[in-house]
Amino acid sequence: MMEDRSFVLMDRLPGWTLNEMTYLKPDVLEDNKIAIAYQLGMHAAFAYVFGVTDGFQTNYIFDPVTRILTRIDKEIFLSVPKNPGHALLDHDEYTQDVSSCELSNLKYIPSYRHSDSRGEVVLSFKAGFLDKYAEMRKKRERLIALVKETRDTWKRISSPADILAFDSETLRIVQVVGALMDHDPEKVLKRLFEAKAEVDRGEYAPEEDD
Amino acid sequence: MVVESMTDFQKRVYTLSGEINRQIQERALAVREEGMPEPMQLKVAQVKPPRTKVKLDTGLDWPTEVKNFRTRVHDQDHDDTIMGSVADMRGPNVTITAISKGHREDGRDAILKGVRKDGRLTTDIDDLRILFSDKEGVGNEVLAGRIMRELGLSLYSEQGVVYPSPAERKKVA
């Protein structure tokens, strides 16, 4: 029987999760709001393009010494939409999924929650988002190659019963990641904020027919 | 109160973004070349826990918290795995003294309190957390991490993520 090595422990966590800081270190959150928002923006861009749809508050660790925000728990990865063309439309399930996680994290910053300096926080988030999106587009071919390698590795590890179906899915994922990368970053950001507002109003994406 | 103009603010964001990117790049380089620099060194335990080993080696007296924890993880069919990790982490360095619930309903961020055996004070209690998981066994943590490294996004050491076999890890290293 194969050993189950699916969990790994680390000790001495170098920081706190966003929601921990809300209760334990709100001053740290506030003092570092620009750095945190900027990096949340970077990670949101990564999440949108590479189908990382569980960017909850507990999956971000902030180290106040280095001021680095680290994304943990990347179990959900390349979980990209069936039709990337729909991602920029109203009430799209994928965009709602990404936005309801990534944008919700901003509310842990006290002054964002109380609207005192919401503009500053949003501007920093936007700067991080656009910076990272630009970098992804610049490295497009290299990143696409890594996605292919990732899928090939999955194939080796998991030995899928239907190789052809797996390869077909790989092709689809690569195309979708490329298409998401080609979206206009400004439009994506706008849509993410709109999608978050939809979720807040309870206007969820309609169920898809299989 | 000094009111900062938007232009000044944008300059500040620009400066800060450069600084953060520089720090991330430096850290990514350090991780790549040397592993995590102190004091960021992460101690990582691989999971290799047959249940009998846990029973024999932990020495825990199964306080209520531990029992609850076992029940919770049993529901996920991961009790052996996690308790085995606890046993491994005890080793020569750490004694697990309590397990408390984290923030996640699935218990994967359970907080394990431990004290070191070298006589350090209780203020040195360590938080041990389950941060990485890969239930599907497809290595998402490492594979996503490769792309994150390419993009200069911060991530904890890839040494903290374990593939089904060391050989598989080498293949994608």
HADDOCK unambig.tbl for C-alpha pairs under 7 A between the chains (distance, minus, plus):
assign (segid A and resid 3 and name CA) (segid B and resid 48 and name CA) 6.36 0.50 0.50
assign (segid A and resid 4 and name CA) (segid B and resid 47 and name CA) 6.83 0.50 0.50
assign (segid A and resid 4 and name CA) (segid B and resid 48 and name CA) 6.81 0.50 0.50
assign (segid A and resid 4 and name CA) (segid B and resid 81 and name CA) 6.74 0.50 0.50
assign (segid A and resid 5 and name CA) (segid B and resid 46 and name CA) 6.59 0.50 0.50
assign (segid A and resid 5 and name CA) (segid B and resid 47 and name CA) 4.85 0.50 0.50
assign (segid A and resid 5 and name CA) (segid B and resid 48 and name CA) 6.52 0.50 0.50
assign (segid A and resid 5 and name CA) (segid B and resid 162 and name CA) 6.26 0.50 0.50
assign (segid A and resid 5 and name CA) (segid B and resid 163 and name CA) 6.97 0.50 0.50
assign (segid A and resid 5 and name CA) (segid B and resid 164 and name CA) 6.40 0.50 0.50
assign (segid A and resid 6 and name CA) (segid B and resid 133 and name CA) 5.35 0.50 0.50
assign (segid A and resid 6 and name CA) (segid B and resid 134 and name CA) 4.85 0.50 0.50
assign (segid A and resid 6 and name CA) (segid B and resid 135 and name CA) 5.34 0.50 0.50
assign (segid A and resid 6 and name CA) (segid B and resid 137 and name CA) 6.43 0.50 0.50
assign (segid A and resid 6 and name CA) (segid B and resid 162 and name CA) 6.99 0.50 0.50
assign (segid A and resid 7 and name CA) (segid B and resid 47 and name CA) 6.23 0.50 0.50
assign (segid A and resid 7 and name CA) (segid B and resid 132 and name CA) 5.95 0.50 0.50
assign (segid A and resid 7 and name CA) (segid B and resid 133 and name CA) 4.65 0.50 0.50
assign (segid A and resid 7 and name CA) (segid B and resid 134 and name CA) 6.67 0.50 0.50
assign (segid A and resid 8 and name CA) (segid B and resid 44 and name CA) 6.58 0.50 0.50
assign (segid A and resid 8 and name CA) (segid B and resid 45 and name CA) 5.87 0.50 0.50
assign (segid A and resid 8 and name CA) (segid B and resid 46 and name CA) 5.65 0.50 0.50
assign (segid A and resid 8 and name CA) (segid B and resid 47 and name CA) 6.28 0.50 0.50
assign (segid A and resid 8 and name CA) (segid B and resid 130 and name CA) 6.26 0.50 0.50
assign (segid A and resid 8 and name CA) (segid B and resid 131 and name CA) 6.89 0.50 0.50
assign (segid A and resid 8 and name CA) (segid B and resid 132 and name CA) 5.49 0.50 0.50
assign (segid A and resid 8 and name CA) (segid B and resid 133 and name CA) 6.54 0.50 0.50
assign (segid A and resid 8 and name CA) (segid B and resid 160 and name CA) 6.33 0.50 0.50
assign (segid A and resid 8 and name CA) (segid B and resid 161 and name CA) 6.44 0.50 0.50
assign (segid A and resid 9 and name CA) (segid B and resid 44 and name CA) 5.41 0.50 0.50
assign (segid A and resid 9 and name CA) (segid B and resid 45 and name CA) 5.47 0.50 0.50
assign (segid A and resid 9 and name CA) (segid B and resid 85 and name CA) 6.99 0.50 0.50
assign (segid A and resid 9 and name CA) (segid B and resid 128 and name CA) 6.80 0.50 0.50
assign (segid A and resid 9 and name CA) (segid B and resid 129 and name CA) 5.91 0.50 0.50
assign (segid A and resid 9 and name CA) (segid B and resid 130 and name CA) 4.84 0.50 0.50
assign (segid A and resid 9 and name CA) (segid B and resid 131 and name CA) 6.37 0.50 0.50
assign (segid A and resid 10 and name CA) (segid B and resid 42 and name CA) 5.87 0.50 0.50
assign (segid A and resid 10 and name CA) (segid B and resid 43 and name CA) 5.32 0.50 0.50
assign (segid A and resid 10 and name CA) (segid B and resid 44 and name CA) 4.68 0.50 0.50
assign (segid A and resid 10 and name CA) (segid B and resid 45 and name CA) 6.89 0.50 0.50
assign (segid A and resid 10 and name CA) (segid B and resid 128 and name CA) 6.03 0.50 0.50
assign (segid A and resid 10 and name CA) (segid B and resid 129 and name CA) 6.04 0.50 0.50
assign (segid A and resid 10 and name CA) (segid B and resid 130 and name CA) 6.72 0.50 0.50
assign (segid A and resid 10 and name CA) (segid B and resid 131 and name CA) 6.97 0.50 0.50
assign (segid A and resid 11 and name CA) (segid B and resid 42 and name CA) 6.21 0.50 0.50
assign (segid A and resid 11 and name CA) (segid B and resid 43 and name CA) 5.73 0.50 0.50
assign (segid A and resid 11 and name CA) (segid B and resid 126 and name CA) 6.69 0.50 0.50
assign (segid A and resid 11 and name CA) (segid B and resid 127 and name CA) 6.01 0.50 0.50
assign (segid A and resid 11 and name CA) (segid B and resid 128 and name CA) 4.42 0.50 0.50
assign (segid A and resid 11 and name CA) (segid B and resid 129 and name CA) 6.39 0.50 0.50
assign (segid A and resid 12 and name CA) (segid B and resid 126 and name CA) 5.73 0.50 0.50
assign (segid A and resid 12 and name CA) (segid B and resid 127 and name CA) 5.66 0.50 0.50
assign (segid A and resid 12 and name CA) (segid B and resid 128 and name CA) 6.43 0.50 0.50
assign (segid A and resid 13 and name CA) (segid B and resid 127 and name CA) 6.79 0.50 0.50
assign (segid A and resid 14 and name CA) (segid B and resid 40 and name CA) 6.60 0.50 0.50
assign (segid A and resid 69 and name CA) (segid B and resid 154 and name CA) 6.82 0.50 0.50
assign (segid A and resid 70 and name CA) (segid B and resid 154 and name CA) 5.03 0.50 0.50
assign (segid A and resid 70 and name CA) (segid B and resid 155 and name CA) 5.39 0.50 0.50
assign (segid A and resid 71 and name CA) (segid B and resid 154 and name CA) 6.91 0.50 0.50
assign (segid A and resid 71 and name CA) (segid B and resid 155 and name CA) 6.14 0.50 0.50
assign (segid A and resid 72 and name CA) (segid B and resid 131 and name CA) 6.59 0.50 0.50
assign (segid A and resid 72 and name CA) (segid B and resid 155 and name CA) 6.95 0.50 0.50
assign (segid A and resid 73 and name CA) (segid B and resid 131 and name CA) 6.26 0.50 0.50
assign (segid A and resid 73 and name CA) (segid B and resid 132 and name CA) 5.46 0.50 0.50
assign (segid A and resid 73 and name CA) (segid B and resid 133 and name CA) 6.63 0.50 0.50
assign (segid A and resid 73 and name CA) (segid B and resid 141 and name CA) 6.98 0.50 0.50
assign (segid A and resid 74 and name CA) (segid B and resid 140 and name CA) 6.42 0.50 0.50
assign (segid A and resid 74 and name CA) (segid B and resid 141 and name CA) 5.22 0.50 0.50
assign (segid A and resid 74 and name CA) (segid B and resid 144 and name CA) 6.63 0.50 0.50
assign (segid A and resid 75 and name CA) (segid B and resid 133 and name CA) 6.64 0.50 0.50
assign (segid A and resid 75 and name CA) (segid B and resid 134 and name CA) 5.77 0.50 0.50
assign (segid A and resid 75 and name CA) (segid B and resid 140 and name CA) 5.40 0.50 0.50
assign (segid A and resid 75 and name CA) (segid B and resid 141 and name CA) 5.91 0.50 0.50
assign (segid A and resid 77 and name CA) (segid B and resid 140 and name CA) 6.49 0.50 0.50
assign (segid A and resid 77 and name CA) (segid B and resid 144 and name CA) 6.63 0.50 0.50
assign (segid A and resid 124 and name CA) (segid B and resid 13 and name CA) 6.38 0.50 0.50
assign (segid A and resid 143 and name CA) (segid B and resid 147 and name CA) 6.79 0.50 0.50
assign (segid A and resid 146 and name CA) (segid B and resid 147 and name CA) 6.82 0.50 0.50
assign (segid A and resid 150 and name CA) (segid B and resid 143 and name CA) 5.96 0.50 0.50
assign (segid A and resid 154 and name CA) (segid B and resid 138 and name CA) 5.55 0.50 0.50
assign (segid A and resid 157 and name CA) (segid B and resid 138 and name CA) 6.47 0.50 0.50
assign (segid A and resid 158 and name CA) (segid B and resid 138 and name CA) 6.68 0.50 0.50
